[in-house]
């Protein structure tokens, strides 16, 4: 069984992985997402009971879908205008 550090290393990579971490009766795949270098790192994932969510399906179908989704999301965020900042309000009691 992989160590916790190995699981986090998997999450940090940019390709879908399917480590059997924590519990053996659960399978999952995760893809990291960082909209830009200054933002927090997010993760999109699929997780389910090992009896119903086979590792081969995770690797061949769901993992690539997650990768494609993060690519499309990143492109959509590049096309959208940035946030509009309102001028700061001055509070006087």
C-alpha positions as CSV (number, residue, x, y, z in Angstrom):
1,X,0.0,0.0,0.0
2,X,1.4,3.4,-1.0
3,X,2.5,5.9,1.7
4,X,0.6,9.2,2.2
5,X,3.5,11.0,0.6
6,X,3.2,8.8,-2.5
7,X,-0.5,9.6,-2.7
8,X,0.1,13.4,-2.5
9,X,2.9,13.0,-5.1
10,X,0.3,11.4,-7.4
11,X,-2.2,14.3,-6.8
12,X,0.4,16.8,-7.7
13,X,1.2,15.3,-11.1
14,X,-0.7,16.5,-14.1
15,X,-1.8,13.1,-15.3
16,X,-4.6,11.1,-13.9
17,X,-3.5,8.4,-11.4
18,X,-5.3,5.8,-9.5
19,X,-3.4,5.1,-6.3
20,X,-4.9,2.6,-3.8
21,X,-4.5,4.8,-0.8
22,X,-6.1,4.8,2.6
23,X,-8.7,2.0,2.0
24,X,-8.6,-0.9,-0.3
25,X,-12.4,-1.0,-0.8
26,X,-12.4,2.5,-2.5
27,X,-11.1,3.4,-5.9
28,X,-10.6,6.9,-7.2
29,X,-8.8,9.1,-9.7
30,X,-7.9,12.8,-9.2
31,X,-6.5,15.6,-11.4
32,X,-5.0,18.8,-10.0
33,X,-6.1,22.2,-11.2
34,X,-4.4,25.5,-10.7
35,X,-6.0,28.3,-12.7
36,X,-2.8,30.4,-12.5
37,X,0.4,30.2,-10.6
38,X,-0.8,32.6,-7.9
39,X,-4.0,30.6,-7.0
40,X,-4.6,27.7,-4.7
41,X,-4.3,24.2,-6.1
42,X,-7.6,22.5,-6.5
43,X,-8.4,18.8,-7.3
44,X,-11.2,17.3,-9.3
45,X,-11.9,13.6,-8.6
46,X,-14.1,10.6,-9.0
47,X,-14.3,8.2,-6.0
48,X,-16.4,5.1,-5.5
49,X,-16.7,1.6,-4.1
50,X,-14.1,-0.7,-5.6
51,X,-16.8,-3.2,-6.4
52,X,-18.6,-0.8,-8.6
53,X,-15.8,1.5,-9.9
54,X,-13.1,-0.6,-11.6
55,X,-9.5,0.7,-11.9
56,X,-9.5,0.1,-15.6
57,X,-12.6,2.3,-16.1
58,X,-10.9,5.0,-14.0
59,X,-7.7,4.9,-16.1
60,X,-9.3,4.5,-19.5
61,X,-12.5,6.6,-19.3
62,X,-12.9,8.8,-16.2
63,X,-9.3,9.9,-15.8
64,X,-9.0,11.2,-19.4
65,X,-12.4,12.9,-19.0
66,X,-11.1,14.8,-15.9
67,X,-8.0,15.9,-17.8
68,X,-10.1,17.1,-20.7
69,X,-12.5,18.9,-18.3
70,X,-9.6,20.8,-16.6
71,X,-8.2,21.8,-20.0
72,X,-11.5,23.2,-21.1
73,X,-12.0,25.0,-17.8
74,X,-8.5,26.5,-18.0
75,X,-9.2,27.7,-21.5
76,X,-12.6,29.1,-20.5
77,X,-11.0,31.0,-17.6
78,X,-8.4,32.5,-20.0
79,X,-11.2,33.8,-22.3
80,X,-13.3,35.3,-19.5
81,X,-12.7,38.9,-18.4
82,X,-10.9,39.3,-15.1
83,X,-12.7,40.3,-11.9
84,X,-13.9,43.9,-11.7
85,X,-12.7,45.5,-8.5
86,X,-14.9,48.1,-6.9
87,X,-13.3,51.1,-5.4
88,X,-12.7,50.7,-1.7
89,X,-15.3,52.2,0.6
90,X,-14.2,54.4,3.4
91,X,-15.9,53.6,6.7
92,X,-16.4,56.4,9.1
93,X,-18.1,55.6,12.4
